[in-house]
Amino acid sequence: MTLRDDTDGDPTFLLVPRNDNVRDALVHQALGVAATNGLLMQTATRNADSSSNANPSTPMYGHAPISLLPNAFPAHEYVKARRLAPIWNELVARVAYDREWLLRTLESVLPHDDFTRRLVEIYQAIDGAGRDVQKIHLGVNRSDYMLHVEGAASTSSSPSIKQVEINTIASSFGCLSTEVTRLHRYLVQKILGCTRLYTPSWFFPYNDTMRGLAHGLAMAHNEYMRQESCLSRPSTSSQHRRHPCVLMIVQPGERNINDQKLLEVALWEGFGVPLHRATLLEVAGEGHLDLQGRQNLLLKSPLVSEAEEKAGQGEEVEVTVAYFRAAYDPSDYPSEEEWKGRELIEMSAAIKCPCISYHLAGTKKVQEALCRPGELERFLKKPADVAAIRDCLMGLHGLEPGLAGAEEAVKAARASPEDFVLKPQREGGGHNLYGAELVEALVRLAPEERAAYILMEKIRPPPFDSHFVRDGQVLHGAAASELGVYGVFLGDGECQRVLLNESVGHLLRTKLATSQEGGVAAGFAVLSSPLLVLSEEGGKWARRRQFAELQKYSMSGPAWRRKSSIWRRAVALSVFGGVVLGFAAVAKAVDKRRSR
């Protein structure tokens, strides 16, 4: 079965296998391609009593949980989410820079949330030490959306995206999402027979997340090196050779290591920038600041030999960019040493991704505060940007005593808990409260303790049929999806010097419609990719306009730039040709007039 290469093609038959034989063939191919392309997650380490001769500590891998086929997503809403990414990037940067507003917003949370309080203490300590150590910050943000339909009718023909949350630290699965897109494109074209010739490219939007993230890290690395080259630093007595590189801060025993390793390889192969991995504990134990410089963060290189170390020679890693893939959860700080490692990084001249103020700007309390009247206008200058952000927000309610509407929100949630979700200031999935647990928490918590939470009106996505593959087994049922859009920002908090601000790709996660949470690493969802569907509203010309809007986001970055360049040249030639013909016509008319 094939599709015509025009805007009237119907891709919906690609969403579910036609029969069991096709399903089994898809599963077989999917597992093989996943293993080939690194679409994997670490499962466990080998048992010590295993009969194998392999090292007992050798990690074992299995395929990442995936949907068997892509999932339908409205093309118009996909484009809207991609367009919002640069606006969110700017908003987060400005919020993080506004120290007074940020601290005032989080003030009610601190007495009842020790984790957020420790982050704020580091932020204040750094501000006291001089916040100009590094003015440039790198943000890798991911804004997550779900389709929402008003009321109980989940069959509405025009759902719209509503934001679940904004992730400003350790936004993961960017590289694996790139590989899932490749996998689904391969399955649809090879197994289902939809060849490239007959499959419209915009059905499967190109996912450039892996390269986009690597590009952002490389630009930050180069900016740090530019800053260093502009300084006249005194000679140092250290005999260590320094190797500038990006430092990825990771969790010990990280299962999602393939997602990180794919980025490490892309950074090296695409931009020649090395990446070193370390935990917060390792940073605390092996890191120090070069006080003769500008507080450059140095770590002992893992390649130093014992002889070099005894002789006081060897190599050191100079951290150009500190890229956090950990440190977002209280479990990442089991001792004071981890907090020392975090503070050491924040005090350094390395470009942070994110800096601690960006981390705080992504808290749920900040999201709730931005929903209040007039707050978005404080940070965004364009009314169109304010309207676009406000349109994607669900109702969010703060619960601190004395806040207007707090008691009314609590009463509404206790009366209809199915319409709300109670969220703490946490990332990573698995922390939210629903239903009876939500009611129990609102009853148990004192009014002051409720300030550590926010109430969010529940998003109601329309369900659809989907097949999941987890641990080699197929699960079939009604599902719902969550679209994440990655944005990369490199610049200062005032947005006076912006080196990069763009949307770089997407992540689609799919879960059973009955599941409340949505994290892949937490075991609730699977990785998927969007199959874009044009709206039937407005007729053929409306669909053609949608198709035109899709071009920028359905093609790879290089392909889009080539096409844009071709169109610009074509327009320029057309204008030039028109001018030449116009002059020729005028000259001809003048000659004709003279001949009379």
Summary of the structure (lengths in Angstrom):
residues: 596
radius of gyration: 26.5
end to end distance: 69.6
largest distance: 107.7
contacts: 1969
relative contact order: 0.18
helix: 45%
strand: 22%
